[in-house]
Amino acid sequence: MPHLPLTSFRPPLWGLRPSRGLPRSRPLSTQSEPHGSAISRRNREAKQKRLREKQASLEAGIAPKSKVRSPDMGLSSASVDVSRPLPPAYSPQYVEAAWYPWWVREGFFKPEYQVSTWQGGTFSMCIPPPNVTGSLHIGHALTVAVQDALVRWHRMRGDRVLWVPGSDHAGIATQAVVEKRLWKERGVRRHELSREDFLREVWKWKEEKGGEICEQLRALGASLDWDRECFTMDIGSSVAVTEAFVRLYKAGLLYRSRQLVNWSCALRSAISDIEVESRPLPGRTELQLPGCPTPVSFGLLFSVAFPVDGEPDAEVVVGTTRPETLPGDVAVAVHPTDSRYTHLHGRQLCHPLTGQLLPLITDCTVQPHLGTGAVKVTPAHSPADAELGARHGLSPRSVIPLSFTFATFPQGLHRFVAREKILSALRERGLFRGLQNHPMVLPICSRSGDVVEYLLKSQWFVRCQEMGERAAKVRLKKEGKNHSYPLGRDWCVSRQLWWGHRIPAYLVVEEHAKGDTEDSWVVGRTEAEAREVAAELTGRPGAELTLERDPDVLDTWFSSALFPFSALGWPRETPDLAHFYPLSLLETGSDLLLFWVGRMVMLGTQLTGQLPFSKVLLHSMVRDRQGRKMSKSLGNVLDPRDIISGVELQVLQDKLRDGNLDPAELAIAASAQRKDFPHGIPECGTDALRFTLLHAPYLHSLPGGDLHLSVSEVLSFRHFCNKIWNALRFILNALGEEFIPQPAEEVSEKEEMLGSWVVRHLSDCERGFLTRELSLVTHALHHFWLHNLCDVYLEAVKPVLSHSPRPLEPPQVLFFCADVGLRLLAPLMPFLAEELWQRLPPRPGGPSAPSICVAPYPSACSLHWHQPELERRFSRVQESVQALRALRATYQLTKARPRGEMGPRLLSPCRWEGLMGKRVELGGHGPELGCVGGRPGPST
C-alpha cells in the first residue's frame, strides 16, 4: 500500500488529534536523504516549503481567497447546477452560497413535503425564541446545531417533521434599546411621547433590525419552516396571552395583591428573578450606579445604636448593610436565647433618627453569632424581614420610592446620596458606632446595572403552588437521571413598561373611590366583556361605569411560557395543534430549566390538559477557551457569522464600539479581543462550526461540564471538511463518467468485507441519534472518514485502480462508502454533504430523492452484510498497518529499502518472504498483510 503518514502526525497543518497509543512522529525533515534522487529531494523541499507557507498563513489568520458561488448561480426549478467540476480545494463560501435558498424554495423543511414518504412517525419541536433586540451568539449556535441535527435526522428517517421558528419581543431589553436610540438620535425621552407614538417607534425599530436573527439562522443551516414563523407580539400570540390570562383569573390562579417585588429604580419597573444577578462581594467594594453622581461603597457593616427607652445609658447596637433604609425600620429583633438581650425582652427602643419607639422582638431566625446579634426589621424592603414582620404582625413602612430618589429627603436626592445624609445625622447624634468589612451578596439588575430594591407594590401574581405541584410530578429525563424543579413561589407578572402585552384588566373607578382597592378590578378579553363583569360586580349598568385599563404589561416570560402551543394556533383548534402538539422534544440550555421550561410545563398542563412536550434535552453552557462565561464586557461574545465567514480584528473592534458598553468595559473588551484574535478570525464555514459544537464531549452533561470553545478547534474541523472534499474528488475521478452503481443486494463478497466497516459505524451513528448523544455520532463519522476511508482504503485502492483491466469491485465500494458516508454526515454538515452527494451517480432502482436532506438515512438493519468476524479481522489488519506507519515515522524511514545494520535490526520482528505481491507475517502473530509496490498494506 502506498505510504501516507498518519494525519494525526501533522496537527499544525490539519488540526487533527493524534491517535492514542501510537508514538508521535518527529517534525518533517528537510535534510537530504541518502538514497533519494536530487529531483525527488527538490520536490520534497518545494512541497514542504508550500506546507510551511500554508501553515504560516493559517496561523496568521489569513484564509486563502475562497471561490464564491452566488446564491442565484445555476439555480433552476429542479436543483442547483452541479454539472461543473469540483473546485480543487474546499471553500465554505462556495459550498454554502446556493443550497439554502433552494432547500427553502423546494419546501423540503415543511411537514407537508413528507406526506409522500411518511413512515407514520411525527417529530415536532419549537426553537427557543431568541430576543429580537440583538443577534445570536455561540450559545444560540449550539442550540441550533443540536436541534437542526435532530430535525434533519428525523426528516431523513421519513418522519413528518415540524420545526417552528420564532422570536421573543423581550419587553425590557427592547424598550431600553429604543429609548437609548430616541435619546441619541432625537434627544427625546420616552415620557415626552404618547404611548402610541412610542410603540410605533418600537415597531419601526423591530422591522429594521428584527430580521438579523433570521439571517443568522439561515447562515447556520437551520431547517425551519419559515412559513410558520412566530413573534410573541403578533396577533396570534396576543390572542393566546389574553386568553391565558382570563382563564387563569377565572380559575383563581391569577390574582392582584400588594407584595414585595424585585424593583429596578433605573428601569422604574418590576423585574424577573432571572434578571437579578447575585454578585458576591468579599468586602468593601465601590460601584458606579446609574443616576448616582459618585461611586457607592458596599460590603460594609454599619453599626448603629438604638437607645433603650427609659434607660439613658442602655442601648442595643444593630448591624446593617443598608443604613439608607433606617427610616423604614419598625422593630429590632434578637434571638430568644441570646443572653446579651434577655433582660430587654419586651422593652421599647428609640429610633436613632426619628425617636419613634420600636419594639424589641425575639425570633428564632436571627443568627446571634453574626455581627452584634441584633438586626433591624424593615418589612417593606427585605423579603426576609417581610416574613419576620408577618409572623409578628408588624406593619411595613415604605421609604424608597419607585425611582432613584429618597422619600424622606428633598426631591431629586439619590437614595445612596441619602445614605451619606443619614450617616452624618447619626454621627451628629452620637449614635454611629463604626463600620467594618462584611462579605455579602448584592442583588444587581442585569439589564441596568443598578442595585435591585425590594418594594411593596400592587401587582398581578400567578399562583404557582398548585400548578407547580402538578409540574413537579413530571420527571424530566436528562442523561438517564430524573430532575424536578421548584415552582412554589408566586410569580409576579406585572411590568411597568409600554412595550409588551398589556394586561387585560380594568379598574372600576366608582368602586375604587369607595376605598376597596384590590376588589375594584375586573378582567375581560375585551373592554366590552370587562364591562359586563363590572356590571355584575356593582349591580349597575355597564355603560354607566368608568373603566381604566391597567397601564402595565405582562412579563415577557408569560408569553414565552405559552409558545409551544400558541405557536401552533392555540386557543383555536388548528390542524397544526391537532397533529404536532404536544411537541416531541424541547431542547434548550440548562440555565432555563426553571424560568422557561418549568413555566411551560406549568401553564401547558393547566391550559391544554397535556404536557407541552414529552421529553426535555438540556445542553451545557458555552464558554471560551479560558473557561469564562460569554460576556460582552469581556469581549468574548462572537457572532457565529464571524466564525463562519471570517472577520478582521478591526471589524470586531468596531462592533464593540457600536454597542452599549461603558468606556471602562469597552477598554477591557477591546484589549481581550486583541489578545484572543490578534489577526482576526479566519473563515471556518458553517459545517465546521456545527460539527465542532456537536463534537464536544460534555454536550449534554450534568451542570459543571460546560463546553469550552476555541476558534482553532473550529478551524481544525474546516480542514476535516477539506479532507472529505478531497476524498470525494478522488472517488468521483475513480468512478468516471460511465460508472453505474450496482444495487445493494448484488454486491460481491469482497465488497461485503469493506462494507461491514461502514455498518459498524452506522450502528454508532444510529445509536447516537436515538440516545441523543450527538458527540458519539461526530466521533464515529470523524473516525470513518479520516481513518478508515482516507487513511486506509483510499490509499490501498490507488495502485489497484491503476491496473489494467481495472477490477470491478473497488469502484463499487468507493461509491458505497461515499453515498452512505455523506448521508450519515448530512444532519451534521448539511451544506458539504449536499454539494458532494449531488455529484454522485444515482443507483439504479434506488431512492429518487431530489436532495440529501430528504434522502433515507442509512440504518444498520437496512443492510444485509453485517459480518462481525470480518470486521474483527480487518480491524487487526488496520491496527497492524498503523503500527508499521508509526514505526516508519518514528525512525524516519524513506521510500528506499533500508540497507545495512539498521534495516535487519529494525525489521527483525517481521519475516519478509518476498517483495512484490508476497505475503508477510508479523512475528507469527496477527493478520496477514499483502505487499503492494514493496510496501506493507492490507490485501485488496
Residue pairs with C-beta under 8 A, 6 or more apart in sequence:
1 795
1 796
1 799
1 881
1 932
1 933
1 935
1 936
1 937
1 938
2 795
2 798
2 799
2 932
2 933
2 935
2 937
3 795
3 885
3 888
3 895
3 935
4 791
4 795
4 885
5 25
5 885
5 889
6 18
6 19
6 22
6 25
6 791
6 882
6 885
6 886
6 889
7 14
7 16
7 723
7 786
7 790
7 791
8 16
8 17
8 18
8 19
8 22
9 18
9 24
9 25
9 889
10 16
11 17
11 18
12 55
13 51
13 54
13 55
13 58
13 719
14 716
14 719
14 720
14 723
15 712
15 713
15 715
15 716
15 717
15 719
15 720
16 716
16 719
16 720
16 786
18 24
19 787
19 882
22 882
22 883
22 886
23 886
23 889
23 890
25 886
25 889
25 890
26 889
26 890
26 892
28 48
28 51
29 892
30 44
30 45
30 48
32 41
33 41
33 894
33 896
34 896
35 894
35 896
35 899
36 44
36 894
36 895
36 896
57 63
57 64
58 682
58 715
60 679
61 646
61 677
61 678
61 679
61 680
61 681
61 682
62 679
62 682
63 646
63 682
63 683
64 89
66 91
66 92
66 93
66 94
66 683
67 87
67 91
67 93
67 94
68 91
68 93
68 94
68 97
69 93
69 94
69 95
69 97
69 98
70 97
70 98
71 97
71 98
71 100
71 101
72 98
73 81
73 97
73 98
74 80
74 81
74 82
74 84
74 98
75 81
75 98
75 101
75 102
78 850
79 102
79 838
79 850
79 851
80 98
80 99
80 102
80 838
82 835
82 838
82 839
86 725
86 728
86 729
86 732
86 836
86 839
87 94
88 729
89 722
89 725
90 718
90 721
90 722
90 724
90 725
90 726
90 832
92 644
92 645
92 683
92 684
92 685
92 686
92 687
92 688
92 718
92 721
92 831
93 645
93 683
93 685
95 685
95 687
95 831
95 832
95 835
96 219
96 221
96 644
96 685
96 686
96 687
96 831
99 830
99 831
99 834
99 835
100 218
100 221
100 831
103 109
103 223
103 851
103 853
104 226
106 113
106 850
106 851
107 113
108 155
108 223
108 851
108 853
108 854
109 163
109 223
109 224
109 225
109 226
110 225
110 227
111 160
111 161
111 162
111 225
111 579
111 580
113 854
114 155
114 158
114 159
114 160
114 161
114 854
115 160
117 158
117 854
118 158
118 159
118 160
119 157
119 158
119 159
121 154
121 157
121 158
121 159
121 160
122 159
122 160
122 161
122 579
122 580
122 584
123 150
123 151
123 154
123 155
123 159
123 160
123 161
123 162
123 584
123 585
124 161
124 162
124 163
124 164
124 580
124 581
124 583
124 584
125 147
125 150
125 151
125 162
125 163
125 164
125 583
125 584
125 585
125 586
125 587
126 163
126 164
126 166
126 563
126 564
126 567
126 583
126 586
127 143
127 144
127 147
127 163
127 164
127 165
127 166
127 217
127 222
127 224
128 143
128 588
128 589
128 592
128 596
129 166
129 167
129 168
129 230
129 232
129 560
129 563
130 136
130 140
130 167
130 168
130 213
131 167
131 168
131 170
131 173
131 174
132 167
132 168
132 169
132 170
132 174
132 206
132 209
132 210
132 213
132 231
133 170
133 173
133 174
133 177
134 173
135 212
135 213
135 216
135 639
136 144
136 213
136 216
136 217
136 220
136 639
136 640
137 630
137 637
137 638
137 639
137 640
138 622
138 630
138 637
138 638
138 640
138 643
138 693
138 709
139 589
139 621
139 622
139 630
140 216
140 640
141 220
141 640
141 689
141 690
141 693
142 619
142 622
142 693
142 707
143 587
143 588
143 589
143 619
144 217
144 220
144 222
145 220
145 689
145 690
145 693
145 694
146 587
146 617
146 619
146 693
146 694
146 699
146 774
147 163
147 222
147 587
148 163
148 220
148 221
148 222
148 223
148 690
148 827
148 830
149 690
149 694
149 769
149 774
149 777
149 827
149 828
150 585
150 587
150 769
150 772
150 827
151 161
151 163
151 223
152 223
152 826
152 827
152 830
152 853
153 769
153 827
153 857
154 161
155 161
155 223
155 853
155 854
156 823
156 826
156 827
156 853
156 854
156 855
156 856
156 857
157 856
157 857
158 856
160 579
162 225
162 228
162 576
162 579
162 580
163 222
163 223
163 224
163 225
164 224
164 225
164 228
164 229
164 230
164 567
164 568
165 214
165 217
165 222
165 224
165 225
165 226
165 228
165 229
165 230
166 229
166 230
166 231
166 232
166 563
166 567
167 210
167 213
167 230
167 231
167 232
168 232
168 556
168 559
168 560
169 231
169 232
169 233
169 499
169 500
169 556
169 559
170 556
171 495
171 497
171 499
171 500
171 553
171 555
171 556
172 267
172 269
172 271
172 275
172 447
172 495
172 497
172 556
173 447
174 202
174 205
174 206
174 499
175 190
175 202
175 497
175 498
175 499
176 267
176 447
176 448
177 205
178 198
178 201
178 202
178 205
178 499
179 189
179 190
180 660
181 205
182 188
182 189
182 190
182 193
182 201
183 189
190 198
190 498
193 201
195 498
195 551
198 498
198 499
199 498
199 499
202 498
202 499
210 231
214 226
214 229
216 639
216 640
216 641
217 224
219 640
219 641
219 644
219 686
220 640
220 644
220 686
220 689
220 690
221 686
221 687
221 690
221 830
221 831
223 830
223 853
228 567
228 576
230 236
230 237
230 563
230 566
230 567
231 237
232 556
232 559
232 560
232 563
233 500
233 501
233 559
236 566
236 569
237 501
237 559
237 562
237 566
237 567
238 501
239 571
240 559
240 562
240 565
240 566
240 570
240 571
241 501
241 554
241 558
241 559
241 562
241 566
242 501
242 504
242 525
243 525
243 571
244 558
244 562
244 603
244 607
245 254
245 503
245 504
245 505
245 523
245 554
245 558
246 504
246 523
246 524
246 525
247 607
248 254
248 462
248 606
248 607
249 255
249 505
249 523
250 523
251 606
252 463
253 462
253 463
253 466
253 467
253 606
254 460
254 461
254 462
254 463
254 493
255 460
255 461
255 463
256 458
256 459
256 460
256 461
256 505
256 518
256 521
257 458
257 459
257 461
257 518
258 456
258 457
258 458
258 459
258 518
259 456
259 457
259 459
259 461
259 490
259 492
260 380
260 383
260 386
260 454
260 455
260 456
261 270
261 454
261 455
261 456
261 457
261 459
261 492
261 494
262 270
262 271
262 272
262 273
262 275
262 276
262 443
262 452
262 454
262 492
263 269
263 270
263 271
263 402
263 452
263 453
263 454
263 455
263 457
264 270
264 271
264 275
264 445
264 447
264 448
264 450
264 452
264 453
265 291
265 400
265 402
265 403
265 404
265 415
265 450
265 451
265 453
266 290
266 291
266 404
266 445
266 448
266 449
266 450
267 445
267 447
267 448
267 450
267 496
268 402
268 403
268 496
269 495
269 496
269 497
270 457
270 459
270 492
270 494
270 495
270 496
271 445
271 447
271 452
271 495
272 555
272 556
272 557
272 595
273 595
274 557
274 595
275 445
275 446
275 447
276 443
276 444
276 445
276 446
276 452
277 443
277 444
277 445
277 446
278 441
278 442
278 443
278 444
279 441
279 442
279 443
279 444
280 439
280 440
280 441
280 442
281 298
281 299
281 439
281 440
281 441
281 442
282 299
282 439
283 299
283 300
283 437
283 438
283 439
284 297
284 298
284 299
284 300
284 437
285 297
285 298
285 299
286 295
286 296
286 297
286 298
287 295
287 296
287 298
287 451
288 295
288 296
289 296
289 416
289 449
289 450
289 451
290 404
290 448
290 449
290 450
291 404
291 414
291 450
292 404
292 414
292 416
292 417
293 414
293 417
294 417
296 416
296 419
298 321
298 440
298 442
298 451
299 321
299 437
299 438
299 439
299 440
299 442
300 321
300 435
300 436
300 437
300 438
301 319
301 320
301 321
301 371
301 435
301 436
301 437
301 438
302 319
302 320
302 321
302 323
302 423
302 432
302 434
302 435
303 317
303 318
303 319
303 371
303 372
303 432
303 433
303 434
303 435
303 436
304 317
304 318
304 319
304 320
304 323
304 326
304 352
304 376
304 426
304 431
304 432
304 433
305 315
305 316
305 317
305 318
305 352
305 431
305 432
305 433
306 315
306 316
306 317
306 318
306 332
306 349
306 350
306 351
306 352
306 358
306 376
306 431
307 314
307 315
307 349
307 350
307 352
307 431
308 314
308 315
308 316
308 344
308 347
308 348
308 349
308 350
309 347
309 348
309 349
309 350
309 357
310 347
310 348
314 344
316 332
316 334
316 341
316 344
316 349
316 360
316 372
316 374
317 372
317 374
317 433
318 332
318 372
318 374
318 375
318 376
319 370
319 371
319 372
319 374
319 375
319 438
320 326
320 375
320 376
321 438
321 440
322 378
322 381
323 419
323 422
323 423
323 426
324 400
324 406
324 415
324 416
324 418
324 419
324 422
325 378
325 381
325 382
325 399
325 400
326 351
326 352
326 353
326 376
326 422
327 353
327 354
327 397
327 399
327 407
327 408
327 422
328 378
328 380
328 381
328 396
328 397
328 398
328 399
328 400
329 351
329 358
329 376
329 377
329 378
329 397
330 358
330 377
330 378
330 379
330 389
330 394
330 395
330 396
330 397
331 358
331 359
331 360
331 361
331 376
331 377
331 389
331 392
331 394
332 349
332 358
332 359
332 360
332 361
332 374
332 375
332 376
332 377
333 360
333 361
333 362
333 363
333 366
333 374
333 375
333 376
333 377
333 388
334 340
334 341
334 344
334 360
334 361
334 362
334 363
334 366
334 368
334 373
334 374
334 375
335 362
335 363
335 364
335 366
335 367
335 368
335 373
336 345
336 362
336 363
336 364
337 368
338 366
338 368
338 373
340 368
340 373
341 360
341 373
341 374
344 360
345 360
345 362
346 359
346 360
347 360
348 357
348 358
348 359
348 360
349 357
349 358
349 359
349 360
350 356
350 357
350 358
351 357
351 358
352 426
352 429
352 431
353 422
353 425
353 426
361 377
361 392
363 388
363 391
363 392
365 384
365 388
366 373
366 374
366 375
367 373
377 385
377 388
377 389
377 394
378 385
378 396
378 397
379 385
379 386
379 388
379 389
379 390
379 394
379 395
379 396
379 397
380 386
380 396
380 397
380 398
380 399
380 455
380 456
381 398
381 399
381 400
381 453
381 454
381 455
382 454
383 454
386 396
386 454
388 394
389 395
389 396
396 456
398 407
398 455
398 456
399 406
399 407
399 408
400 406
400 407
400 415
400 453
400 455
401 407
402 455
402 496
404 414
404 415
405 411
405 412
405 413
405 414
405 415
406 413
406 414
406 415
406 417
406 418
408 418
409 418
409 421
413 421
415 453
423 432
426 432
442 451
443 451
443 452
444 450
444 451
444 452
445 451
445 452
457 494
458 517
458 518
459 492
459 493
459 494
459 552
460 492
460 493
460 494
460 503
460 505
460 550
460 552
460 554
461 490
461 491
461 492
461 493
462 490
462 491
462 493
463 490
464 487
464 488
464 489
464 490
464 491
464 602
465 487
465 488
465 490
467 487
467 602
467 603
467 605
467 606
468 486
468 487
468 488
468 598
468 602
470 602
470 605
470 606
471 485
471 487
471 598
471 601
471 602
471 605
472 484
472 485
472 486
472 487
474 484
474 601
474 605
474 611
475 482
475 483
475 484
476 482
476 483
476 484
476 485
476 593
476 597
476 615
476 616
477 615
477 616
478 616
478 617
478 618
478 700
479 700
479 701
479 702
481 702
483 593
485 593
485 594
485 597
485 598
486 594
487 594
487 598
487 599
487 602
491 555
491 599
492 555
493 554
493 555
493 558
494 503
494 550
494 552
494 553
494 554
494 555
495 552
495 553
495 554
495 555
495 556
496 551
496 552
497 552
497 553
498 553
499 553
500 553
500 554
500 556
501 553
501 554
501 558
501 559
502 549
502 550
502 551
502 552
502 553
502 554
503 549
503 550
503 552
503 553
503 554
504 523
504 524
504 525
504 530
504 549
505 521
505 522
505 523
505 530
505 549
505 550
506 521
506 522
506 523
506 524
506 527
506 530
506 534
506 547
506 548
506 549
506 550
507 520
507 521
507 547
507 548
507 549
507 550
508 520
508 521
508 522
508 534
508 537
508 538
508 545
508 546
508 547
509 520
509 545
509 546
509 547
509 548
510 538
510 540
510 545
510 546
511 519
511 520
511 537
511 538
512 520
514 520
521 550
522 530
522 533
522 534
522 537
522 547
523 530
523 533
524 530
524 531
524 532
524 533
527 547
527 549
530 547
531 542
531 543
531 545
531 547
532 542
534 542
534 545
534 547
535 541
535 542
535 545
538 545
557 595
557 596
557 599
559 566
560 596
560 599
560 600
561 596
561 599
561 600
561 602
561 603
561 604
562 570
562 600
562 603
562 607
563 600
564 581
564 582
564 583
564 586
564 600
564 604
564 612
564 613
565 577
565 581
565 604
565 607
565 608
565 612
568 574
568 576
568 577
568 580
568 581
569 576
569 577
570 577
570 581
570 607
570 608
581 608
581 610
581 612
582 604
582 610
582 611
582 612
582 613
582 614
583 612
583 613
583 614
584 613
584 614
584 615
585 613
585 614
585 615
585 616
585 617
586 597
586 600
586 612
586 613
586 615
586 616
586 617
587 616
587 617
587 618
587 619
588 596
588 597
588 616
588 617
588 618
588 619
589 618
589 619
589 620
589 621
590 618
590 619
590 620
590 621
590 703
591 621
593 618
597 616
600 612
600 613
601 611
601 612
604 610
604 611
604 612
605 611
605 612
617 700
617 772
618 700
619 699
619 700
619 707
620 696
620 698
620 699
620 700
620 701
620 703
620 705
620 706
620 707
621 629
621 706
621 707
622 630
622 693
622 706
622 707
622 709
623 629
623 630
623 706
623 707
623 708
623 709
624 630
624 634
624 636
624 676
624 708
624 709
624 710
625 708
625 709
625 710
626 708
627 706
627 708
628 634
628 636
630 636
630 637
630 638
631 637
632 656
632 659
632 661
632 665
632 669
633 661
633 665
633 668
633 669
634 668
634 669
634 672
635 656
635 668
635 669
635 670
635 671
635 672
635 673
635 676
636 672
636 676
638 681
639 655
640 689
642 651
642 652
642 681
643 681
643 684
643 689
643 711
643 714
644 683
644 684
644 685
644 686
644 689
645 683
646 680
646 681
646 682
646 683
646 684
647 680
647 681
648 680
649 673
649 674
649 677
649 678
649 679
649 680
650 680
651 680
652 673
652 677
652 680
652 681
653 670
653 673
653 674
656 666
656 669
656 670
656 673
657 666
659 666
661 669
677 711
681 711
682 711
682 715
683 718
684 711
684 714
684 715
684 717
684 718
685 718
685 721
685 831
686 831
687 717
687 721
687 828
687 829
687 830
687 831
687 832
688 714
688 715
688 717
688 718
688 720
688 721
689 714
689 717
690 828
690 829
691 717
691 720
691 778
691 828
691 829
692 709
692 713
692 714
692 717
693 699
693 707
693 709
694 774
694 775
694 777
694 778
694 828
695 717
695 775
695 778
695 779
695 782
696 707
696 709
696 775
697 775
698 705
698 706
698 707
699 707
699 773
699 774
699 775
700 772
700 773
700 774
720 782
720 785
720 786
721 829
721 832
723 785
723 786
723 790
724 785
724 825
724 832
724 836
725 832
725 836
727 785
727 789
727 790
727 794
727 818
728 818
728 822
728 836
728 839
730 794
731 794
731 814
731 815
731 817
731 818
732 839
732 840
734 797
734 801
734 810
734 811
734 814
735 811
735 814
735 815
735 841
736 811
739 811
739 815
739 841
740 841
740 844
741 812
741 815
741 816
741 819
741 841
741 842
741 843
741 844
741 846
742 812
742 843
743 843
743 844
743 845
743 846
744 816
744 843
744 863
744 864
745 864
747 755
747 812
747 816
747 865
748 808
748 809
748 812
750 809
750 813
751 809
751 812
751 813
751 816
752 865
752 867
752 870
753 867
753 870
753 874
754 793
754 813
754 817
754 874
755 813
755 816
755 863
755 865
756 865
756 866
756 867
756 868
756 870
756 871
756 874
757 784
757 788
757 871
757 874
758 784
758 816
758 817
758 820
758 821
759 860
759 863
759 865
759 866
759 871
760 871
761 780
761 781
761 783
761 784
761 788
761 824
762 820
762 824
762 858
762 859
762 860
762 863
763 860
764 776
764 777
764 779
764 780
765 776
765 777
765 780
765 781
765 824
765 858
766 859
766 860
767 773
767 776
768 774
768 775
768 776
768 777
768 780
769 777
769 827
774 828
777 828
778 828
781 821
781 824
781 825
781 828
784 821
784 824
785 821
785 825
787 878
788 878
789 817
789 821
792 878
792 881
792 938
793 813
793 817
795 937
796 932
796 937
796 938
796 940
797 810
797 813
797 814
797 940
799 932
799 933
800 807
800 810
800 932
800 940
801 810
801 811
810 940
815 840
815 841
818 836
818 840
819 837
819 840
819 843
820 858
822 833
822 836
822 837
822 840
822 852
823 833
823 837
823 852
823 855
823 856
823 857
823 858
824 857
824 858
825 832
825 833
826 833
826 834
826 837
826 852
826 853
826 855
826 857
827 857
830 852
830 853
833 852
834 851
834 852
834 853
837 852
837 855
838 851
838 852
842 848
847 855
847 856
849 855
849 856
856 862
860 866
873 927
874 938
876 926
876 927
877 927
877 929
877 938
877 939
878 938
880 922
880 926
880 927
880 929
880 936
881 929
881 936
881 937
881 938
884 936
887 893
887 906
891 906
893 906
895 935
897 903
897 934
898 906
898 907
909 922
909 923
910 920
910 921
910 922
910 923
911 920
911 921
911 923
911 924
912 918
912 920
913 919
913 920
913 921
914 931
915 931
915 934
916 931
916 933
916 934
917 930
917 931
918 931
919 928
919 929
919 930
919 931
920 928
920 929
920 930
920 931
920 936
921 928
922 929
928 939
929 936
929 937
929 938
929 939
930 937
930 938
930 939
930 940
931 937
932 940
